[in-house]
Amino acid sequence: MTPVAIVEEQFAAYNARDLERFMACFADTVRAVRLPDMVTTLDGKAAYAAFYARERFVHDGLRAELVNRIAYGNKVIDHELIHGLGPDPIETAIMFVIEDGLIAMAFAIPGK
């Protein structure tokens, strides 16, 4: 899969709250890092799966709205509004780094 195709697949799986399909998009060694402080928030596919099963996919109204997407090389940056975690959408950007057809790293950039 191309970098854009794998990010599109994880985005669709996220909106469907389909954990198995979502996790199929990630490398076993995937890491999530919060910018700008470079704090690792999730380390490894098992940690990712546990977090999304427990903290995200349990919200019936959860959905991501794509505001903009930039792709270059093996990187894809999505500007998103996340709905369903609270009364107002959460603005964020995620930079995905794709290696061997899977998401190897995700850098979260909070809107505020």
Buried (B, 14 or more C-beta within 10 A) or exposed (E): EEBEEBBBBBBBBBBEBEBEBBBBBBBEEBBBBBEEEEEEEBEBBEBBBEBBBEEBBEBEEBBBEEEEBEBEEBBBBBBBBBBBEEEEBBBBBBBBBBEEBBBBBBBBBEEE
